[in-house]
Amino acid sequence: SDYNLDCMPPHGYIHVLSLTENIAEFRNAVNKQKISGNIDTPEGGFDAMLQAAVCQSHIGWRKEAKRLLLVMTDQTSHLALDSKLAGIVIPHD
């Protein structure tokens, strides 16, 4: 890259902050974030959604809560079955 950026290494998902009503804590956590690349950008967001859905104790979902995840991206996702073409045939646990 032509840019001198302090980036995090590529990763699938990193839990940063559980759900909280503390706005200052949320703002502080967001401001500390660094950009990172992802080896497979379209699936990076989907993996984060999956982790947020299944890791209930880390996220802090209440049992009675409705869960809403909003993902906004300008990245297109792959077509169905692209993973089989790449030899990725074991589904996520």
N, C-alpha and C positions, 0 to 999 in steps of 0.2 A: 504494500500500500504506500501511496505517497503521503499519507497522513501519519503524524506522530501521535498515536493514541495509546492510552494506557487501557488495554482491553483485557477482559477475562478470557481464559482459554475456552474453547468450545465445550459445551456440556449439554446434557439432555434436560436436566431440571435441577434447580437448587431452591430449597425452601428457605425463604428469607424472613417472613413474618406471618404468624397466624392471624386470623381475623381478629380485629380489635376495634374498639370504639375510640381509642386514643389517636386523635388526628395528628398530633405532633409526632408521635412514634411512627405512624404511617408515613408522614412526610419525610421524616429523617431517614427511614429505610429506603424510600424511593430515591432520595437525593444521593445516597451512598452507592447506588447501583452503577455499574460500569457496563458498557456495551460488550457484546461478545459475538463471535461468529458461530455458526452452527454448520456442521458438516452436511446436514440435510434440512435446510431451513423450513420447508413446508411442514415437515413432521415435527419439528421442534415445538411448535405451538400446540399441536395435537397431543404430544407427550406431556406437556405441562398441564393440559386440560385433563388428561387421564389421571395424572398424579393427584391433581386437586380433587378429582371425583372419588378416588379410592383411598386416599390417605386422610381419612376423616379426623383422626386425633391430631395430626400435625397441622391441618388447616384450621381446625376449630369449629367445624360445622356443628350446629345443634341438631339433635335428632329430629325435632319438629320443624326445622327450617326448610323452606323451599330453596333449592340451589340453582343459582343462575351464574353461568360463566359467559363472559362477553369477550370474544376474540376479534380484534380488528387488525387486518394485515393487507398489504398490497401484494403478497406472495401467492401465486397460484399453487394449488396442491396437485399431487400426482393423480394419474388416472387409476381407477380400480384395477387391481391385480398387478400393478407395476412391481410390487415387491416380489411376486413370483417370478417375474422376468429377471429380477436381480438375484434370485436364489434365496430370498428371505421367506421361508415357508413356515417357520414356527411362530404361531400367534403369541401376542403379549399375554402374560399370565394375569 
